[in-house]
Amino acid sequence: MTTPIPFSTALRERSSGAHSGSESAGFMADLLKGEGTREDYVALVAQHWFIYEALEGAAERMRRDPVASVFISDKLTRLPALEADLAFLIGDDWTQRITPLPTTERYVARIRQVGATWAGGFVAHHYTRYLGDLSGGLFIGKLMARRFGFETNGIGFYIFGDIADPKAFKDVYREQLDAAPWDEAEKQRVIDEVLLAYRFNTELFDDLARAKADAAA
């Protein structure tokens, strides 16, 4: 008898191609290779603020949901760190100086929609962002620190001071995914939503590259 594949494993396997495609998008690839500028990094941080403002607002609404609430942890909260990073990188008037790109607006609208109506969809976006932050995000933070001479100011988003062991945290998160009371149809819907989240990320990198080209023209 074949042993069923745990949902967390199926989710990771089904989304691995989309994940790799997002990371290899030109704008992000350039930033990781050291070819991006400090301004490129700041532009990315600014878009992150809009995304996490929506995601963490949705988390507050989902705290009473019996399924979604299991995944919500204050240890993951990124908004205060993002706001401190933007104040350092842009200045105290950063709120007046950043605007969402078109993909960010669509991404935020989707997070708010599922975050108000669908626990599985919320978890899909929560998983895509935070487990990514606890994986490649930690590497990106160290890379940006070396590239631009940051210590903690400017890369606070990538520092999870309340999570001593990211791997152990991710392992528990995946166990929670495996224990979620979803039937096969709902699991497929969650996987589809994760793929949508990755598509938003890839398209955001395209938007950032386009905005950079327009500014240079």
Backbone hydrogen bonds in HBPLUS format (Angstrom, degrees):
<---DONOR---> <-ACCEPTOR-->    atom                        ^
c    i                          cat <-CA-CA->   ^        H-A-AA   ^      H-
h    n   atom  resd res      DA  || num        DHA   H-A  angle D-A-AA Bond
n    s   type  num  typ     dist DA aas  dist angle  dist       angle   num
A0009-THR N   A0006-PRO O   3.03 MM   3  5.32 124.2  2.35 104.3 118.3     1
A0010-ALA N   A0006-PRO O   3.00 MM   4  6.37 163.6  2.03 158.2 162.9     2
A0011-LEU N   A0007-PHE O   2.80 MM   4  5.97 159.9  1.84 155.5 161.3     3
A0012-ARG N   A0008-SER O   3.03 MM   4  6.15 157.8  2.08 138.7 144.4     4
A0013-GLU N   A0009-THR O   2.88 MM   4  6.08 164.7  1.90 154.6 159.0     5
A0014-ARG N   A0010-ALA O   2.87 MM   4  5.94 162.5  1.91 149.3 154.4     6
A0015-SER N   A0011-LEU O   3.10 MM   4  6.11 140.6  2.26 141.1 150.3     7
A0019-HIS N   A0015-SER O   2.91 MM   4  6.09 155.4  1.97 155.5 163.2     8
A0020-SER N   A0016-SER O   2.98 MM   4  6.20 164.4  2.00 149.9 153.2     9
A0021-GLY N   A0017-GLY O   2.94 MM   4  6.11 155.9  1.99 145.7 153.0    10
A0022-SER N   A0018-ALA O   2.97 MM   4  6.15 148.3  2.07 143.0 150.8    11
A0023-GLU N   A0019-HIS O   3.09 MM   4  6.40 162.4  2.12 152.4 156.3    12
A0024-SER N   A0020-SER O   3.03 MM   4  6.18 142.9  2.17 144.9 154.8    13
A0025-ALA N   A0022-SER O   3.27 MM   3  5.43 163.2  2.30 105.3 110.2    14
A0029-ALA N   A0025-ALA O   2.85 MM   4  5.88 167.5  1.87 163.5 166.0    15
A0030-ASP N   A0026-GLY O   2.91 MM   4  6.02 160.4  1.94 151.4 156.0    16
A0031-LEU N   A0027-PHE O   3.14 MM   4  6.39 155.4  2.20 142.2 148.8    17
A0032-LEU N   A0028-MET O   2.92 MM   4  6.17 158.2  1.97 152.3 157.9    18
A0033-LYS N   A0029-ALA O   2.90 MM   4  6.07 141.5  2.05 144.8 155.7    19
A0035-GLU N   A0030-ASP O   2.77 MM   5  4.86 143.8  1.90 159.9 155.0    20
A0036-GLY N   A0030-ASP O   3.11 MM   6  5.23 126.0  2.42 114.9 107.4    21
A0034-GLY N   A0031-LEU O   3.32 MM   3  5.34 156.7  2.38  98.6 105.3    22
A0040-ASP N   A0037-THR O   3.06 MM   3  5.06 122.1  2.41  93.7 108.2    23
A0041-TYR N   A0037-THR O   3.14 MM   4  6.55 157.2  2.19 148.9 154.1    24
A0042-VAL N   A0038-ARG O   2.92 MM   4  6.23 159.6  1.96 151.5 157.2    25
A0043-ALA N   A0039-GLU O   2.94 MM   4  6.12 154.3  2.00 144.5 151.3    26
A0044-LEU N   A0040-ASP O   3.08 MM   4  6.41 149.5  2.18 146.4 154.1    27
A0045-VAL N   A0041-TYR O   2.98 MM   4  6.33 161.4  2.02 154.1 158.9    28
A0046-ALA N   A0042-VAL O   2.96 MM   4  6.20 157.1  2.01 150.6 156.5    29
A0047-GLN N   A0043-ALA O   3.25 MM   4  6.55 154.6  2.32 141.9 147.3    30
A0048-HIS N   A0044-LEU O   2.98 MM   4  6.28 153.4  2.05 150.4 158.5    31
A0049-TRP N   A0045-VAL O   3.12 MM   4  6.47 143.7  2.25 146.7 155.3    32
A0051-ILE N   A0047-GLN O   3.24 MM   4  6.56 161.1  2.28 150.7 156.0    33
A0052-TYR N   A0048-HIS O   2.88 MM   4  6.07 169.6  1.89 163.5 165.0    34
A0053-GLU N   A0049-TRP O   2.88 MM   4  5.90 145.9  2.00 146.5 156.0    35
A0054-ALA N   A0050-PHE O   3.22 MM   4  6.39 151.5  2.31 139.0 145.2    36
A0055-LEU N   A0051-ILE O   2.93 MM   4  6.19 160.9  1.97 146.0 152.1    37
A0056-GLU N   A0052-TYR O   2.84 MM   4  5.69 166.5  1.86 141.6 145.9    38
A0057-GLY N   A0053-GLU O   3.14 MM   4  5.97 136.6  2.34 125.5 136.6    39
A0058-ALA N   A0054-ALA O   2.92 MM   4  6.12 152.8  1.99 144.7 152.1    40
A0059-ALA N   A0055-LEU O   2.93 MM   4  6.22 145.1  2.05 139.0 149.1    41
A0060-GLU N   A0056-GLU O   3.23 MM   4  6.40 148.6  2.34 132.6 138.8    42
A0061-ARG N   A0057-GLY O   3.28 MM   4  6.67 151.4  2.37 142.0 149.2    43
A0061-ARG N   A0058-ALA O   3.06 MM   3  5.09 115.7  2.49  94.6 110.2    44
A0062-MET N   A0058-ALA O   2.89 MM   4  6.14 140.1  2.05 145.9 158.1    45
A0065-ASP N   A0062-MET O   2.93 MM   3  5.20 157.5  1.98 111.9 119.4    46
A0069-SER N   A0065-ASP O   2.99 MM   4  5.49 156.7  2.05 142.2 149.0    47
A0071-PHE N   A0068-ALA O   3.02 MM   3  5.76 147.8  2.13 121.2 128.5    48
A0072-ILE N   A0069-SER O   3.24 MM   3  5.21 146.4  2.36  99.3 108.8    49
A0076-LEU N   A0073-SER O   3.04 MM   3  5.72 163.3  2.07 117.7 122.7    50
A0077-THR N   A0074-ASP O   3.19 MM   3  5.28 149.3  2.29 102.7 111.2    51
A0082-LEU N   A0078-ARG O   2.93 MM   4  6.15 160.6  1.97 160.1 166.6    52
A0083-GLU N   A0079-LEU O   2.94 MM   4  6.15 158.8  1.98 156.2 161.5    53
A0084-ALA N   A0080-PRO O   3.01 MM   4  6.23 153.2  2.08 144.9 152.0    54
A0085-ASP N   A0081-ALA O   2.86 MM   4  6.08 154.4  1.93 148.3 156.1    55
A0086-LEU N   A0082-LEU O   2.90 MM   4  6.13 159.6  1.94 149.5 154.5    56
A0087-ALA N   A0083-GLU O   3.03 MM   4  6.18 153.0  2.10 141.6 148.8    57
A0088-PHE N   A0084-ALA O   3.08 MM   4  6.26 151.8  2.16 142.8 150.0    58
A0089-LEU N   A0085-ASP O   2.79 MM   4  5.98 159.7  1.83 152.9 159.3    59
A0090-ILE N   A0086-LEU O   2.79 MM   4  5.51 159.9  1.83 144.6 149.8    60
A0091-GLY N   A0087-ALA O   3.03 MM   4  4.50 118.2  2.42 101.1 118.0    61
A0094-TRP N   A0091-GLY O   3.06 MM   3  5.51 138.4  2.24 128.2 126.2    62
A0096-GLN N   A0093-ASP O   2.95 MM   3  5.70 144.9  2.08 122.3 130.8    63
A0097-ARG N   A0094-TRP O   2.95 MM   3  4.98 148.3  2.06 102.5 112.7    64
A0104-THR N   A0101-LEU O   2.99 MM   3  5.15 112.5  2.46 102.9 119.7    65
A0105-GLU N   A0101-LEU O   2.98 MM   4  6.33 153.2  2.06 158.6 167.0    66
A0106-ARG N   A0102-PRO O   3.16 MM   4  6.52 154.5  2.22 147.5 153.7    67
A0107-TYR N   A0103-THR O   2.80 MM   4  5.99 161.0  1.84 155.6 161.7    68
A0108-VAL N   A0104-THR O   2.82 MM   4  5.93 168.6  1.84 154.0 156.7    69
A0109-ALA N   A0105-GLU O   3.02 MM   4  6.12 157.0  2.08 140.1 146.7    70
A0110-ARG N   A0106-ARG O   3.01 MM   4  6.23 152.7  2.08 144.9 151.8    71
A0111-ILE N   A0107-TYR O   2.97 MM   4  6.29 162.2  2.00 153.9 158.6    72
A0112-ARG N   A0108-VAL O   2.94 MM   4  6.16 163.6  1.97 153.5 157.8    73
A0113-GLN N   A0109-ALA O   2.94 MM   4  6.09 149.6  2.03 140.9 149.7    74
A0114-VAL N   A0110-ARG O   2.99 MM   4  6.25 173.2  1.99 163.5 161.4    75
A0115-GLY N   A0111-ILE O   2.78 MM   4  5.65 145.4  1.90 141.2 152.7    76
A0116-ALA N   A0113-GLN O   3.26 MM   3  5.50 155.7  2.32 102.6 109.8    77
A0117-THR N   A0114-VAL O   3.20 MM   3  5.05 138.9  2.37  93.4 104.8    78
A0118-TRP N   A0114-VAL O   2.81 MM   4  4.87 164.3  1.83 138.5 140.3    79
A0122-PHE N   A0118-TRP O   3.04 MM   4  6.34 158.2  2.09 152.6 159.1    80
A0123-VAL N   A0119-ALA O   2.90 MM   4  6.18 164.9  1.92 156.5 160.3    81
A0124-ALA N   A0120-GLY O   2.96 MM   4  6.18 149.1  2.06 142.2 150.8    82
A0125-HIS N   A0121-GLY O   3.23 MM   4  6.58 156.4  2.29 148.8 152.7    83
A0126-HIS N   A0122-PHE O   2.88 MM   4  6.09 160.4  1.92 154.6 161.3    84
A0127-TYR N   A0123-VAL O   2.75 MM   4  5.82 166.9  1.77 154.8 157.6    85
A0128-THR N   A0124-ALA O   3.07 MM   4  6.19 164.1  2.09 141.8 146.5    86
A0129-ARG N   A0125-HIS O   3.05 MM   4  6.17 166.3  2.07 149.3 152.3    87
A0130-TYR N   A0126-HIS O   2.98 MM   4  5.97 154.3  2.04 155.2 158.5    88
A0131-LEU N   A0127-TYR O   3.09 MM   4  5.52 149.1  2.19 133.7 143.3    89
A0133-ASP N   A0129-ARG O   2.85 MM   4  6.13 148.1  1.96 146.1 156.3    90
A0134-LEU N   A0130-TYR O   2.93 MM   4  6.17 147.7  2.04 144.6 152.6    91
A0135-SER N   A0132-GLY O   3.12 MM   3  5.04 153.5  2.19  98.9 107.0    92
A0137-GLY N   A0132-GLY O   2.97 MM   5  6.05 162.8  2.00 157.1 153.5    93
A0138-LEU N   A0135-SER O   3.31 MM   3  5.96 138.4  2.49 114.5 121.8    94
A0139-PHE N   A0136-GLY O   3.08 MM   3  5.20 119.0  2.47  99.9 114.7    95
A0140-ILE N   A0136-GLY O   2.91 MM   4  6.23 157.1  1.96 154.3 161.6    96
A0141-GLY N   A0137-GLY O   2.95 MM   4  6.18 159.5  1.99 150.8 155.3    97
A0142-LYS N   A0138-LEU O   3.29 MM   4  6.55 159.0  2.34 141.5 145.9    98
A0143-LEU N   A0139-PHE O   2.96 MM   4  6.18 154.9  2.02 149.5 157.3    99
A0144-MET N   A0140-ILE O   2.84 MM   4  6.08 162.1  1.87 158.4 162.1   100
A0145-ALA N   A0141-GLY O   2.98 MM   4  6.15 151.9  2.06 144.4 152.5   101
A0146-ARG N   A0142-LYS O   3.10 MM   4  6.35 159.5  2.14 146.1 150.3   102
A0147-ARG N   A0143-LEU O   2.88 MM   4  6.05 160.1  1.92 148.7 155.3   103
A0148-PHE N   A0144-MET O   2.91 MM   4  5.86 164.4  1.94 149.4 152.2   104
A0149-GLY N   A0145-ALA O   2.86 MM   4  5.28 119.0  2.24 135.5 145.0   105
A0150-PHE N   A0145-ALA O   3.06 MM   5  4.36 124.2  2.38 117.1 126.7   106
A0155-ILE N   A0152-THR O   3.14 MM   3  5.56 160.0  2.18 125.7 131.7   107
A0158-TYR N   A0155-ILE O   3.00 MM   3  5.64 144.8  2.12 116.4 124.6   108
A0159-ILE N   A0156-GLY O   3.02 MM   3  5.13 164.4  2.05 109.9 114.6   109
A0163-ILE N   A0160-PHE O   3.14 MM   3  5.55 166.9  2.16 115.3 119.2   110
A0169-PHE N   A0165-ASP O   3.05 MM   4  6.34 157.9  2.10 155.5 162.6   111
A0170-LYS N   A0166-PRO O   2.89 MM   4  6.13 159.9  1.93 152.0 156.8   112
A0171-ASP N   A0167-LYS O   2.89 MM   4  6.14 152.1  1.97 148.6 156.8   113
A0172-VAL N   A0168-ALA O   3.08 MM   4  6.34 157.7  2.13 147.8 152.3   114
A0173-TYR N   A0169-PHE O   3.00 MM   4  6.26 157.0  2.06 146.4 153.4   115
A0174-ARG N   A0170-LYS O   2.91 MM   4  6.17 157.5  1.96 150.2 155.3   116
A0175-GLU N   A0171-ASP O   3.02 MM   4  6.31 147.9  2.12 142.1 151.2   117
A0176-GLN N   A0172-VAL O   2.93 MM   4  6.26 147.5  2.04 147.3 156.5   118
A0176-GLN N   A0173-TYR O   3.10 MM   3  5.04 118.2  2.50  91.7 107.0   119
A0177-LEU N   A0173-TYR O   2.96 MM   4  6.37 145.2  2.08 144.1 154.1   120
A0178-ASP N   A0174-ARG O   2.96 MM   4  6.26 156.9  2.02 146.4 152.2   121
A0179-ALA N   A0175-GLU O   3.01 MM   4  6.24 135.9  2.22 137.9 149.7   122
A0180-ALA N   A0177-LEU O   3.24 MM   3  5.27 154.3  2.31 100.8 108.4   123
A0182-TRP N   A0180-ALA O   2.85 MM   2  5.66 141.2  2.00 100.6  92.1   124
A0187-LYS N   A0183-ASP O   2.93 MM   4  6.19 158.2  1.97 156.6 163.7   125
A0188-GLN N   A0184-GLU O   3.03 MM   4  6.24 152.8  2.11 144.1 150.7   126
A0189-ARG N   A0185-ALA O   3.05 MM   4  6.38 150.4  2.14 141.6 149.8   127
A0190-VAL N   A0186-GLU O   2.92 MM   4  6.22 155.1  1.98 151.4 157.8   128
A0191-ILE N   A0187-LYS O   2.96 MM   4  6.24 161.1  1.99 149.6 154.4   129
A0192-ASP N   A0188-GLN O   2.90 MM   4  6.14 161.0  1.94 149.9 155.1   130
A0193-GLU N   A0189-ARG O   2.97 MM   4  6.22 145.8  2.09 142.2 151.5   131
A0194-VAL N   A0190-VAL O   2.95 MM   4  6.29 148.8  2.05 149.4 158.0   132
A0195-LEU N   A0191-ILE O   2.98 MM   4  6.31 157.7  2.03 152.0 157.9   133
A0196-LEU N   A0192-ASP O   2.97 MM   4  6.26 144.8  2.10 138.2 148.1   134
A0197-ALA N   A0193-GLU O   2.91 MM   4  6.21 152.3  1.98 144.2 151.5   135
A0198-TYR N   A0194-VAL O   2.99 MM   4  6.34 157.5  2.04 152.0 157.3   136
A0199-ARG N   A0195-LEU O   2.97 MM   4  6.22 147.8  2.07 139.8 149.2   137
A0200-PHE N   A0196-LEU O   2.90 MM   4  6.26 154.0  1.97 151.5 158.2   138
A0201-ASN N   A0197-ALA O   3.05 MM   4  6.39 155.8  2.11 146.4 152.8   139
A0202-THR N   A0198-TYR O   2.96 MM   4  6.27 160.4  2.00 151.9 156.3   140
A0203-GLU N   A0199-ARG O   2.91 MM   4  6.10 166.4  1.92 154.5 158.3   141
A0204-LEU N   A0200-PHE O   2.82 MM   4  5.99 141.4  1.96 144.9 156.1   142
A0205-PHE N   A0201-ASN O   3.10 MM   4  6.45 154.6  2.17 147.9 153.2   143
A0206-ASP N   A0202-THR O   3.12 MM   4  6.49 147.9  2.23 141.9 151.1   144
A0207-ASP N   A0203-GLU O   2.91 MM   4  6.21 151.4  1.99 142.5 150.2   145
A0208-LEU N   A0204-LEU O   2.85 MM   4  6.18 156.8  1.90 153.5 159.7   146
A0209-ALA N   A0205-PHE O   3.00 MM   4  6.21 156.2  2.06 144.7 150.6   147
A0210-ARG N   A0206-ASP O   2.94 MM   4  6.18 155.6  2.00 147.7 154.6   148
A0211-ALA N   A0207-ASP O   2.83 MM   4  6.07 160.0  1.87 152.4 157.9   149
A0212-LYS N   A0208-LEU O   2.98 MM   4  6.13 152.7  2.06 143.4 150.7   150
A0213-ALA N   A0209-ALA O   2.99 MM   4  6.23 158.1  2.03 146.2 151.9   151
A0214-ASP N   A0210-ARG O   2.87 MM   4  6.10 158.3  1.91 150.9 157.1   152
A0215-ALA N   A0211-ALA O   2.99 MM   4  6.14 152.5  2.07 142.4 149.5   153
A0216-ALA N   A0212-LYS O   3.07 MM   4  6.32 140.1  2.24 141.8 152.3   154
A0217-ALA N   A0213-ALA O   3.07 MM   4  6.19 123.7  2.40 139.8 153.8   155
A0217-ALA N   A0214-ASP O   3.28 MM   3  5.19 142.9  2.43  94.1 104.4   156
